[in-house]
Amino acid sequence: ELRALYYACAIHDQGYVVILKALREVGMDEVVDVPILRFAATGVAIPQELTQSLEEPVWIVEEKIPGQFTKYINNNGLTPMPGLVGRNLAIAVFLCFCQHVHYLISTRRCIVADYQGMCF
């Protein structure tokens, strides 16, 4: 699960590199409002002393996201969640475009889905 998260984070970041470079090349980087979003920080927690149980305690932990939580795109969708308006809808549409960029830069192998969180 962590590998998938790290890969998704990397392809998300690479999508920004491609998008911002393209906007700069056509002189639109100062005109287009690109929402800058990121993944919540994550990691693995393993106790220093492991017990003798059959199951070793290992946890995936992630940063707490404060404020109003919004789901922008569903796990199995390529369109904004129904009911979004204003800035949240604009962010969801931008994330749909990012999915297209992810698909292209991964040589048509993957996209990042299930975008959710809080925009500061």
Backbone as a chain_set.jsonl record, in Angstrom:
{"seq": "ELRALYYACAIHDQGYVVILKALREVGMDEVVDVPILRFAATGVAIPQELTQSLEEPVWIVEEKIPGQFTKYINNNGLTPMPGLVGRNLAIAVFLCFCQHVHYLISTRRCIVADYQGMCF", "coords": {"N": [[0.82, -1.196, 0.0], [1.944, 1.225, 0.771], [3.911, 1.548, -1.187], [2.339, 1.973, -3.462], [1.174, 4.397, -2.726], [3.441, 6.081, -2.584], [4.261, 5.96, -5.257], [2.012, 7.09, -6.495], [2.163, 9.665, -5.41], [4.573, 10.512, -6.534], [3.983, 10.463, -9.311], [1.943, 12.297, -9.364], [3.326, 14.641, -8.593], [5.117, 14.783, -10.76], [3.306, 15.262, -12.78], [2.635, 17.933, -12.218], [5.09, 19.134, -12.877], [5.159, 18.759, -15.66], [2.787, 20.119, -16.453], [3.183, 22.794, -15.493], [5.533, 23.461, -16.85], [4.647, 23.36, -19.514], [2.774, 25.456, -19.481], [4.496, 27.63, -18.973], [6.034, 27.599, -21.329], [4.244, 28.534, -23.24], [3.703, 31.01, -22.338], [1.695, 31.299, -20.42], [1.865, 30.883, -17.738], [1.591, 32.835, -15.77], [-1.003, 33.558, -16.039], [-2.909, 31.485, -15.857], [-4.629, 30.019, -13.183], [-3.309, 27.72, -11.281], [-4.143, 25.252, -9.097], [-2.223, 24.395, -6.327], [-1.596, 21.395, -5.032], [-1.095, 18.707, -2.682], [-0.057, 15.452, -1.495], [-1.04, 13.964, 1.612], [1.341, 13.717, 4.219], [2.942, 10.63, 4.828], [3.827, 7.573, 6.52], [5.548, 4.742, 8.009], [4.964, 3.012, 10.996], [6.714, 1.223, 13.34], [7.063, -0.722, 16.185], [9.806, -0.484, 18.541], [10.485, -2.754, 19.992], [9.6, -5.885, 19.109], [6.866, -8.126, 19.581], [6.282, -11.594, 20.461], [4.172, -12.513, 19.041], [2.213, -13.897, 16.305], [1.488, -12.004, 14.471], [3.127, -9.221, 13.454], [3.226, -5.976, 14.753], [2.604, -3.392, 12.642], [2.089, -0.207, 11.347], [0.499, 1.999, 9.057], [0.812, 5.383, 8.962], [-0.619, 8.634, 8.733], [-0.582, 12.135, 8.03], [-2.707, 14.36, 9.813], [-5.463, 15.922, 8.384], [-6.575, 19.088, 8.63], [-9.654, 21.016, 8.951], [-12.269, 21.573, 6.461], [-13.212, 18.698, 4.863], [-13.04, 17.416, 1.592], [-14.213, 15.423, -1.038], [-12.957, 14.988, -4.14], [-12.676, 13.447, -6.531], [-13.909, 10.242, -7.237], [-12.964, 6.811, -6.329], [-13.331, 5.116, -8.53], [-13.753, 6.793, -10.651], [-13.58, 9.246, -13.283], [-14.415, 11.75, -13.355], [-15.51, 14.847, -11.833], [-16.789, 14.746, -8.443], [-20.306, 14.587, -7.881], [-22.221, 17.518, -7.083], [-20.249, 19.328, -6.303], [-19.172, 22.712, -6.108], [-18.122, 26.028, -7.16], [-14.858, 26.915, -6.042], [-14.098, 24.32, -5.211], [-15.18, 22.708, -7.247], [-13.706, 23.674, -9.413], [-11.143, 22.834, -8.654], [-11.555, 20.058, -8.706], [-12.043, 19.651, -11.455], [-9.551, 20.451, -12.468], [-8.013, 18.386, -11.311], [-9.04, 16.202, -12.704], [-8.024, 16.784, -15.218], [-5.342, 16.501, -14.528], [-5.301, 13.731, -14.14], [-5.451, 12.853, -16.768], [-2.98, 13.79, -17.704], [-1.31, 12.232, -16.055], [-1.864, 9.707, -17.093], [-0.787, 9.955, -19.672], [1.991, 10.55, -19.156], [2.752, 8.253, -17.893], [3.02, 6.44, -19.852], [0.501, 5.509, -20.665], [-0.316, 3.812, -18.582], [-1.249, 4.287, -15.947], [-3.287, 6.171, -13.613], [-3.845, 8.66, -11.09], [-6.259, 8.255, -8.655], [-9.241, 8.802, -6.653], [-9.061, 11.327, -5.387], [-9.011, 13.411, -2.633], [-9.508, 15.584, 0.188], [-8.316, 18.6, 1.684], [-8.295, 21.937, 0.729], [-6.065, 24.491, 1.186]], "CA": [[0.0, 0.0, 0.0], [2.818, 2.402, 0.799], [4.537, 1.702, -2.506], [1.347, 2.589, -4.347], [1.038, 5.783, -2.31], [4.642, 6.811, -3.001], [4.219, 6.073, -6.714], [0.972, 8.075, -6.811], [2.704, 10.977, -5.061], [5.596, 10.85, -7.526], [3.373, 10.773, -10.611], [1.216, 13.555, -9.143], [4.329, 15.71, -8.651], [5.621, 14.861, -12.135], [2.252, 15.921, -13.543], [2.819, 19.38, -12.042], [6.263, 19.546, -13.648], [4.75, 18.799, -17.07], [1.778, 21.171, -16.646], [3.778, 24.123, -15.295], [6.477, 23.693, -17.949], [3.859, 23.664, -20.72], [2.221, 26.809, -19.333], [5.611, 28.581, -19.149], [6.448, 27.614, -22.738], [3.302, 29.315, -24.044], [3.511, 32.295, -21.687], [0.439, 31.324, -19.673], [2.097, 30.512, -16.338], [1.122, 33.915, -14.889], [-2.412, 33.812, -16.335], [-3.735, 30.354, -15.424], [-4.579, 29.728, -11.746], [-3.104, 26.287, -11.071], [-4.171, 24.94, -7.664], [-1.086, 23.568, -5.919], [-2.085, 20.404, -4.079], [-0.098, 17.692, -2.338], [-0.527, 14.313, -0.732], [-0.757, 14.008, 3.043], [2.572, 13.011, 4.577], [2.675, 9.286, 5.339], [4.993, 6.805, 6.939], [5.317, 3.449, 8.641], [5.324, 2.966, 12.414], [7.054, -0.127, 13.804], [7.595, -0.609, 17.546], [11.217, -0.85, 18.683], [10.55, -4.139, 20.467], [8.518, -6.69, 18.557], [6.39, -9.195, 20.456], [6.403, -12.937, 19.906], [2.924, -12.909, 18.384], [2.324, -14.234, 14.886], [1.318, -10.784, 13.698], [3.981, -8.118, 13.887], [2.492, -4.711, 14.651], [3.123, -2.39, 11.717], [0.994, 0.682, 11.001], [0.698, 3.118, 8.138], [0.293, 6.596, 9.591], [-0.642, 9.788, 7.837], [-0.818, 13.447, 8.598], [-4.101, 14.754, 9.99], [-5.84, 17.033, 7.515], [-7.549, 19.908, 9.351], [-10.603, 21.783, 8.158], [-13.358, 20.97, 5.683], [-12.773, 17.601, 4.003], [-13.78, 17.355, 0.329], [-13.87, 14.351, -1.976], [-12.993, 15.615, -5.467], [-12.874, 12.415, -7.555], [-14.111, 8.937, -6.615], [-11.989, 5.749, -6.631], [-13.558, 4.516, -9.846], [-14.28, 7.808, -11.538], [-12.696, 10.172, -13.988], [-15.137, 13.015, -13.394], [-15.701, 15.413, -10.49], [-17.903, 14.252, -7.633], [-21.518, 15.397, -8.011], [-22.518, 18.46, -6.013], [-19.188, 20.291, -6.046], [-19.399, 24.028, -6.702], [-17.099, 27.04, -6.92], [-13.436, 26.538, -6.019], [-13.974, 22.86, -5.133], [-15.43, 22.169, -8.585], [-12.545, 24.032, -10.239], [-10.059, 21.931, -8.255], [-11.89, 18.722, -9.212], [-11.823, 19.658, -12.911], [-8.103, 20.447, -12.643], [-7.522, 17.043, -10.98], [-9.397, 15.332, -13.838], [-7.004, 17.053, -16.225], [-4.111, 15.858, -14.035], [-5.405, 12.299, -14.423], [-5.097, 12.677, -18.185], [-1.522, 13.959, -17.774], [-0.713, 11.022, -15.447], [-2.03, 8.63, -18.059], [0.169, 10.156, -20.765], [3.395, 10.451, -18.736], [3.034, 6.869, -17.471], [2.846, 5.68, -21.101], [-0.856, 4.937, -20.653], [-0.372, 2.706, -17.616], [-1.939, 4.551, -14.688], [-3.743, 7.493, -13.2], [-4.102, 8.777, -9.658], [-7.7, 8.394, -8.45], [-9.69, 8.993, -5.277], [-8.551, 12.584, -4.843], [-9.817, 13.942, -1.541], [-8.718, 16.302, 1.17], [-8.653, 19.967, 2.049], [-7.509, 22.94, 0.02], [-5.755, 25.598, 2.112]], "C": [[0.865, 1.26, 0.0], [3.512, 2.621, -0.533], [3.588, 2.381, -3.481], [1.184, 4.07, -4.01], [2.238, 6.614, -2.753], [4.679, 6.993, -4.521], [3.192, 7.115, -7.135], [1.461, 9.489, -6.526], [3.722, 11.427, -6.116], [4.968, 11.221, -8.865], [2.533, 12.05, -10.519], [2.188, 14.736, -9.266], [4.879, 15.887, -10.064], [4.582, 15.509, -13.045], [2.347, 17.435, -13.428], [4.002, 19.889, -12.85], [5.873, 19.722, -15.112], [3.789, 19.964, -17.318], [2.401, 22.554, -16.537], [4.787, 24.456, -16.387], [5.726, 24.075, -19.223], [3.266, 25.07, -20.645], [3.3, 27.874, -19.517], [5.987, 28.716, -20.617], [5.515, 28.441, -23.609], [2.958, 30.656, -23.393], [2.237, 32.42, -20.874], [0.628, 31.047, -18.181], [1.642, 31.582, -15.351], [-0.375, 34.167, -15.037], [-3.321, 32.733, -15.748], [-3.519, 30.106, -13.931], [-4.509, 28.215, -11.549], [-3.15, 26.018, -9.565], [-3.008, 24.005, -7.308], [-1.547, 22.684, -4.771], [-0.985, 19.394, -3.796], [-0.767, 16.546, -1.603], [-0.228, 14.542, 0.749], [0.527, 13.22, 3.304], [2.215, 11.672, 5.214], [3.97, 8.618, 5.754], [4.571, 5.486, 7.549], [5.777, 3.542, 10.089], [5.533, 1.512, 12.813], [7.61, 0.009, 15.217], [9.055, -1.063, 17.613], [11.374, -2.294, 19.133], [9.348, -4.901, 19.943], [8.144, -7.783, 19.539], [6.555, -10.536, 19.757], [5.138, -13.391, 19.183], [3.165, -13.209, 16.903], [2.206, -13.001, 14.006], [2.205, -9.69, 14.262], [3.224, -6.816, 13.73], [3.214, -3.701, 13.755], [1.932, -1.54, 11.287], [1.427, 1.687, 9.942], [0.048, 4.326, 8.811], [0.319, 7.736, 8.583], [-0.993, 11.05, 8.6], [-2.314, 13.723, 8.72], [-4.379, 15.981, 9.123], [-6.902, 17.851, 8.251], [-8.569, 20.534, 8.402], [-11.635, 20.944, 7.438], [-12.812, 19.939, 4.701], [-13.662, 17.538, 2.766], [-13.299, 16.167, -0.484], [-14.054, 14.929, -3.371], [-13.32, 14.622, -6.574], [-12.959, 11.07, -6.837], [-13.031, 7.933, -7.027], [-12.126, 5.242, -8.06], [-14.087, 5.532, -10.848], [-13.213, 8.668, -12.181], [-13.355, 11.535, -14.126], [-15.29, 13.544, -11.963], [-16.885, 14.777, -9.765], [-19.116, 15.15, -7.846], [-21.66, 16.358, -6.821], [-21.418, 19.453, -5.69], [-19.505, 21.604, -6.751], [-18.193, 24.925, -6.439], [-15.68, 26.516, -7.003], [-13.255, 25.021, -5.974], [-14.227, 22.201, -6.486], [-14.247, 22.473, -9.503], [-11.356, 23.124, -9.917], [-10.318, 20.537, -8.803], [-11.666, 18.629, -10.715], [-10.325, 19.655, -13.208], [-7.533, 19.056, -12.355], [-7.89, 16.028, -12.056], [-8.398, 15.532, -14.976], [-5.68, 16.411, -15.819], [-4.138, 14.355, -14.299], [-5.024, 12.006, -15.872], [-3.581, 12.805, -18.364], [-0.824, 12.738, -17.187], [-0.737, 9.86, -16.432], [-0.995, 8.748, -19.184], [1.614, 9.969, -20.313], [3.752, 9.069, -18.214], [2.934, 5.915, -18.657], [1.568, 4.833, -21.058], [-1.004, 3.746, -19.704], [-1.195, 3.015, -16.373], [-2.413, 5.99, -14.57], [-3.811, 7.489, -11.674], [-5.599, 9.028, -9.511], [-7.982, 8.649, -6.969], [-9.069, 10.231, -4.641], [-9.531, 13.109, -3.797], [-8.922, 14.714, -0.594], [-9.231, 17.704, 1.419], [-7.742, 20.911, 1.306], [-7.31, 24.132, 0.951], [-5.861, 26.928, 1.407]], "O": [[0.557, 2.237, -0.683], [3.684, 3.762, -0.962], [3.993, 3.263, -4.239], [1.067, 4.903, -4.909], [2.07, 7.731, -3.245], [5.077, 8.048, -5.015], [3.454, 7.929, -8.02], [1.206, 10.406, -7.306], [3.724, 12.586, -6.533], [5.382, 12.198, -9.488], [2.429, 12.797, -11.492], [1.903, 15.711, -9.961], [5.085, 17.014, -10.514], [4.938, 16.226, -13.98], [2.165, 18.148, -14.415], [3.927, 20.964, -13.446], [6.222, 20.727, -15.732], [3.955, 20.711, -18.282], [2.171, 23.402, -17.399], [4.887, 25.609, -16.806], [6.122, 25.003, -19.928], [3.26, 25.793, -21.641], [3.053, 28.905, -20.144], [6.233, 29.822, -21.098], [5.949, 28.996, -24.618], [2.043, 31.352, -23.833], [1.746, 33.528, -20.659], [-0.352, 30.983, -17.439], [1.337, 31.262, -14.202], [-0.957, 34.91, -14.247], [-4.381, 33.04, -15.204], [-2.385, 29.996, -13.467], [-5.521, 27.519, -11.639], [-2.289, 26.502, -8.83], [-2.84, 22.952, -7.923], [-1.848, 23.166, -3.679], [-0.051, 19.247, -4.584], [-1.905, 16.662, -1.148], [0.728, 15.236, 1.094], [0.767, 12.184, 2.684], [1.302, 11.588, 6.035], [5.062, 9.049, 5.383], [3.386, 5.156, 7.598], [6.845, 4.083, 10.377], [4.644, 0.676, 12.647], [8.543, 0.783, 15.431], [9.485, -1.919, 16.839], [12.298, -2.983, 18.701], [8.208, -4.595, 20.294], [9.002, -8.309, 20.248], [6.929, -10.59, 18.585], [5.05, -14.544, 18.759], [4.185, -12.824, 16.333], [2.767, -12.963, 12.912], [2.05, -9.283, 15.414], [2.635, -6.57, 12.677], [4.3, -3.224, 14.085], [0.889, -2.073, 10.906], [2.564, 2.159, 9.933], [-1.126, 4.287, 9.18], [1.173, 7.786, 7.698], [-1.613, 11.018, 9.663], [-3.093, 13.363, 7.837], [-3.62, 16.95, 9.135], [-8.01, 17.363, 8.474], [-8.358, 20.57, 7.189], [-11.85, 19.774, 7.753], [-12.034, 20.278, 3.81], [-14.887, 17.598, 2.872], [-12.095, 15.938, -0.6], [-15.16, 15.314, -3.75], [-14.136, 14.908, -7.451], [-12.169, 10.793, -5.934], [-12.274, 8.181, -7.965], [-11.124, 4.97, -8.721], [-14.793, 5.17, -11.789], [-12.095, 8.793, -11.68], [-12.913, 12.373, -14.913], [-15.21, 12.779, -11.001], [-17.849, 14.331, -10.388], [-18.961, 16.364, -7.981], [-21.266, 16.038, -5.7], [-21.631, 20.348, -4.871], [-20.043, 21.608, -7.858], [-17.35, 24.617, -5.597], [-15.336, 25.766, -7.917], [-12.356, 24.488, -6.625], [-13.554, 21.23, -6.833], [-13.835, 21.617, -10.286], [-10.641, 22.696, -10.824], [-9.4, 19.894, -9.313], [-11.147, 17.622, -11.198], [-9.873, 18.937, -14.1], [-6.655, 18.594, -13.085], [-7.133, 15.088, -12.299], [-7.976, 14.57, -15.619], [-4.976, 15.846, -16.656], [-3.112, 13.768, -14.643], [-4.348, 11.017, -16.155], [-2.971, 12.02, -19.089], [0.154, 12.255, -17.759], [0.242, 9.129, -16.58], [-0.401, 7.751, -19.594], [2.391, 9.305, -20.999], [4.933, 8.74, -18.101], [2.778, 4.708, -18.472], [1.561, 3.641, -21.366], [-1.729, 2.795, -19.994], [-1.786, 2.106, -15.792], [-2.0, 6.88, -15.313], [-3.833, 6.429, -11.05], [-6.148, 9.914, -10.166], [-7.066, 8.704, -6.149], [-8.61, 10.191, -3.5], [-10.729, 13.231, -4.055], [-7.707, 14.515, -0.58], [-10.435, 17.959, 1.369], [-6.531, 20.697, 1.261], [-8.278, 24.711, 1.443], [-5.637, 27.971, 2.02]]}, "num_chains": 1, "name": "protein.A"}
